[in-house]
C-alpha cells in the first residue's frame, strides 16, 4: 500500500498535468486533492466562488474535452444549479469538475482584475511536491489549492477517525519546519503558516 504522501504527490502531479494540457484558461480554478473522502473524486476542480456557470462553462468544457467527460447541468436546491463532470484517468485516479451557481440571495462583489494564470497554478502544484512528499502523516483529508485571481493559497484539512490528540499531532507535523502558528482547541486545531514557495498555508482539523 502506498503512503499518503506518495498518493498526494502523484495526484498533485496529475492535476498539474491536466492544467498544463488545458493551457491558460480565462477563469481562476481551485484544485482539491482528496485522500480520505470516499464519496469525492481524487482530484476535484472547482470554479471561483460566486461565479455564474455561464462565465466558467467554457473553461470547464475545455477541461471536459481533454478528459473525454461531458458536463451536465443539475439542480441543487433553492434555485441553484451545478455543472459537473466526472471521469477517471488512465492511472485510475478519478477527476471531478464542479461549478455551482451563486445562491440568488447571496450578495456578490465583482472580482478584482486577475493577475494569476492557469500555468502558475500548475507550477505551484509542482513546486510544492518536495514539501508534500515529506508530510509525515496519514491523517490528511484534503489539500486544496485556491486561485483567488490575485494570488494562491493552500489549505490542508486533517480528518480521519483518530482521536483528537492524533489529529493535533498531525497538524503539528504539517506545520513542522514552516513559519507557522497553530491554535489547539478542545475539538480541533487551526493555524496558518508560510509555505516554502511563500504562499499562505491554512491548517484545519475536523
C-alpha positions as CSV (number, residue, x, y, z in Angstrom):
1,X,0.0,0.0,0.0
2,X,1.4,3.4,-0.9
3,X,1.8,6.1,1.7
4,X,-0.4,9.1,2.0
5,X,2.4,11.4,1.0
6,X,3.2,9.3,-2.1
7,X,-0.5,9.4,-3.2
8,X,-0.6,13.1,-2.5
9,X,2.4,13.9,-4.7
10,X,1.2,11.7,-7.5
11,X,-2.3,13.3,-7.5
12,X,-0.7,16.8,-7.4
13,X,1.4,15.9,-10.5
14,X,-1.7,14.5,-12.3
15,X,-3.6,17.7,-11.5
16,X,-0.7,19.8,-12.8
17,X,-0.6,17.7,-16.0
18,X,-4.3,18.4,-16.6
19,X,-3.9,22.2,-16.1
20,X,-0.9,22.3,-18.4
21,X,-2.7,20.5,-21.1
22,X,-5.6,23.0,-20.8
23,X,-3.4,26.0,-21.4
24,X,-4.2,29.3,-19.8
25,X,-7.9,29.4,-19.1
26,X,-9.8,32.6,-18.7
27,X,-11.0,31.8,-15.2
28,X,-9.2,31.0,-11.9
29,X,-9.8,27.4,-10.8
30,X,-9.4,25.7,-7.5
31,X,-7.9,22.2,-7.2
32,X,-8.6,19.9,-4.3
33,X,-6.7,16.6,-3.7
34,X,-8.9,14.2,-1.7
35,X,-7.2,11.4,0.2
36,X,-9.8,10.1,2.5
37,X,-13.2,11.2,1.3
38,X,-14.6,8.1,-0.4
39,X,-17.5,10.0,-1.9
40,X,-15.3,12.6,-3.6
41,X,-13.1,12.3,-6.7
42,X,-9.3,12.1,-6.1
43,X,-8.9,15.4,-7.9
44,X,-11.7,18.0,-7.8
45,X,-11.5,21.1,-9.9
46,X,-14.0,23.9,-9.0
47,X,-14.8,27.3,-10.2
48,X,-14.3,30.6,-8.4
49,X,-16.8,31.2,-5.6
50,X,-19.8,33.2,-6.7
51,X,-19.0,33.0,-10.4
52,X,-22.0,32.3,-12.6
53,X,-21.9,29.0,-14.5
54,X,-22.1,30.8,-17.8
55,X,-18.9,32.6,-17.0
56,X,-16.9,29.5,-16.2
57,X,-18.5,27.0,-18.5
58,X,-16.1,27.4,-21.5
59,X,-13.1,26.7,-19.2
60,X,-14.9,23.6,-17.8
61,X,-16.0,22.4,-21.2
62,X,-12.4,22.6,-22.4
63,X,-11.2,20.6,-19.4
64,X,-14.0,18.1,-20.1
65,X,-12.9,17.8,-23.7
66,X,-9.4,16.9,-22.6
67,X,-10.7,14.3,-20.2
68,X,-13.3,13.0,-22.5
69,X,-16.0,13.9,-20.0
70,X,-19.3,15.7,-20.8
71,X,-20.6,18.2,-18.3
72,X,-24.2,18.0,-17.0
73,X,-26.3,20.8,-15.6
74,X,-28.2,19.6,-12.5
75,X,-30.5,21.4,-10.0
76,X,-29.2,21.6,-6.4
77,X,-31.7,23.5,-4.2
78,X,-33.3,26.9,-3.8
79,X,-32.9,28.0,-7.4
80,X,-29.2,27.0,-7.6
81,X,-27.6,24.6,-10.1
82,X,-24.4,22.8,-10.6
83,X,-22.5,22.0,-13.7
84,X,-20.4,18.9,-13.3
85,X,-18.4,16.1,-15.0
86,X,-16.7,13.0,-13.6
87,X,-14.2,10.7,-15.1
88,X,-11.1,8.6,-14.5
89,X,-7.6,9.0,-15.7
90,X,-5.6,6.1,-17.3
91,X,-3.9,5.7,-13.9
92,X,-7.2,5.0,-12.2
93,X,-7.4,8.4,-10.4
94,X,-10.8,9.9,-10.5
95,X,-11.4,13.6,-11.6
96,X,-14.4,15.7,-10.9
97,X,-15.2,19.1,-12.4
98,X,-17.8,21.2,-10.5
99,X,-19.1,24.7,-10.6
100,X,-22.1,26.0,-8.6
101,X,-24.3,28.9,-9.4
102,X,-24.3,31.6,-6.7
103,X,-27.3,31.4,-4.4
104,X,-29.8,34.1,-5.5
105,X,-29.9,35.7,-2.1
106,X,-26.1,35.8,-1.7
107,X,-24.6,39.2,-2.4
108,X,-21.5,39.0,-4.7
109,X,-18.9,41.6,-5.4
110,X,-17.2,41.9,-8.8
111,X,-13.8,40.2,-8.7
112,X,-10.6,42.2,-8.8
113,X,-8.6,42.1,-12.1
114,X,-7.0,38.7,-12.4
115,X,-3.2,38.5,-12.1
116,X,-2.9,34.8,-11.8
117,X,-2.7,32.2,-14.6
118,X,-3.6,28.6,-15.0
119,X,0.1,27.9,-15.7
120,X,1.1,29.4,-12.4
121,X,-1.4,27.2,-10.6
122,X,0.1,24.1,-12.3
123,X,3.6,25.3,-11.5
124,X,2.7,25.8,-7.8
125,X,1.4,22.2,-7.6
126,X,4.7,21.0,-8.9
127,X,6.8,23.4,-6.7
128,X,5.0,22.1,-3.6
129,X,5.7,18.4,-4.4
130,X,9.0,18.2,-2.4
131,X,7.3,19.7,0.7
132,X,4.3,17.5,0.3
133,X,6.5,14.4,-0.1
134,X,7.8,15.0,3.4
135,X,4.5,15.2,5.2
136,X,4.8,12.6,7.9
137,X,1.1,11.8,8.4
138,X,-1.7,9.6,7.0
139,X,-4.3,11.8,8.6
140,X,-4.5,14.3,5.7
141,X,-8.1,14.5,4.4
142,X,-7.7,17.2,1.7
143,X,-5.2,19.5,0.2
144,X,-6.8,22.4,-1.6
145,X,-5.0,24.9,-3.7
146,X,-7.2,28.0,-4.3
147,X,-6.6,30.5,-7.1
148,X,-8.0,33.8,-5.8
149,X,-7.4,35.6,-9.0
150,X,-4.7,37.8,-7.5
151,X,-2.8,35.1,-5.5
152,X,-2.8,31.5,-4.5
153,X,-3.2,29.9,-1.1
154,X,-3.3,26.3,0.2
155,X,-5.4,24.7,2.8
156,X,-4.8,21.3,4.4
157,X,-7.7,19.6,6.2
158,X,-6.9,16.9,8.7
159,X,-9.6,14.3,9.5
160,X,-9.8,10.6,9.9
161,X,-11.1,8.5,12.7
162,X,-8.2,9.1,15.1
163,X,-8.6,10.7,18.5
164,X,-8.2,14.5,18.9
165,X,-4.6,14.1,20.0
166,X,-3.8,12.2,16.9
167,X,-5.2,15.0,14.7
168,X,-3.3,17.5,16.8
169,X,-0.1,15.7,16.2
170,X,-0.8,15.5,12.5
171,X,-1.4,19.3,12.4
172,X,1.9,19.9,14.1
173,X,3.6,17.6,11.6
174,X,2.2,19.6,8.7
175,X,3.4,22.8,10.2
176,X,6.8,21.5,11.1
177,X,9.7,23.4,9.6
178,X,7.5,26.3,8.4
179,X,6.9,29.7,9.9
180,X,3.5,28.8,11.4
181,X,1.1,29.4,14.2
182,X,-1.2,26.7,15.5
183,X,-4.0,27.1,18.0
184,X,-5.2,23.9,19.6
185,X,-8.8,23.8,20.9
186,X,-10.8,21.2,22.6
187,X,-12.4,20.0,19.4
188,X,-9.7,20.7,16.9
189,X,-6.8,22.8,15.7
190,X,-6.5,25.7,13.4
191,X,-3.5,27.6,12.2
192,X,-1.6,29.2,9.3
193,X,1.9,29.3,8.0
194,X,4.1,30.3,5.1
195,X,4.9,27.6,2.6
196,X,8.4,27.2,1.0
197,X,7.0,28.9,-2.1
198,X,6.0,32.0,0.0
199,X,2.3,31.2,-0.2
200,X,-0.2,31.2,2.7
201,X,-1.0,27.8,4.2
202,X,-4.1,27.2,6.3
203,X,-4.3,24.1,8.5
204,X,-7.6,22.8,9.9
205,X,-8.6,19.7,11.7
206,X,-12.1,18.2,11.6
